[in-house]
Amino acid sequence: MSDDATLEELDRTVHEPSPAFVESTNVRAFMDKYGIDDREELIERTTTDIDGEPASGVDWFWGELPDYLGLDWYEEPDAVRDDTDGPQFTDWYP
């Protein structure tokens, strides 16, 4: 591939796991629990607040994930994140 390759040339799948493997993953179990059908919907639901879908958005996902994984806190956080100083300075689980 040349140094001036296009993004389309670089954006390719190099490995695709078998359907059986995909079905056995924790990610698939999470998706099934929340009725998420595919990778594109997972990305949308975990990064975007969707009107009419309370189980969506960055705060929902990162707020739900520790509970889903069964993590215990030494101290329960007050919020999922504090990005009042800008996204590059986000304080997670303050």
N, C-alpha and C positions, 0 to 999 in steps of 0.2 A: 504494500500500500504506500502511496506517495505521501510526501509531507503536506501536500495540498488536498488531501482527501476531504470530501464533503461530510457533513454531519450524518447524512443518510447512509453513507458508506461505512461510517464508524459505528452507527447505532444498529447493532445486529445481535441476535441471540446466539450465544456460543454454547449454551447447554440448556436443554429443556428436560426436566425430570419426568419420570413416568407418571401417568395419572394415579397409579396406586401409591406412589411415594407422596405425591401432592395431597392426596386424601388422608394420609397418615400424619400430617404435620399439625403442630399447634396453631399455626396461622389458619389453616383450613378449619379447625375446630372453632376458633374465634369467629371466623367468617360465618360459619354455620349458625352459631349462637345468635348472631345479629342479622341474619338473613342477607348477608353480603354474597353476591353470586360469583364475582370474578375479580381479578387483580385491579382492573380499572375502577370498579366500584369501591374496592377497598381503599385505593388511593384517594378517591373523591371523598368518601365518607370520613376518612381520618385526617383530611387536610382542609376541608371546606364545611362551613356551616350551611346545611341544606334546609331551606324553608320547609316546614312541616315534618322534618325528620330530627327528632330530639337526639337520637343516637348518631350524631355527626359532629365533625369539627375537631380541631386540634385539642381543645380542652376536654371534650368528651372522651376522645381516644386515650389521651395520656392520663386522664382521671380514672378511666375504667380499667386500663391495663394492669396497674398494680393489684387491684381487687381480683381481676380475672386470673392473674398469675398466683394469687394467694400470698402476696407479699405482706409482711407485717412491718409496721412503722415503729421506730423507737418513740417518735413524736409524730402525731398525725399532722400533716401539712395544712396550712390555712387555705391554700389554693393550689391549683395545678401549676400555674406560672404567674410571674409578675414581669411584664415586659414594658413597664412604664418608662424605662430608660432607652427603649428601642429594642427591636427584635434581636439585634446582635448582642445585647446585654441581658437577655432573658434569665431570670432566676427561677429555676425549676423546683417545684414543691417547696416553696418558702414557708 
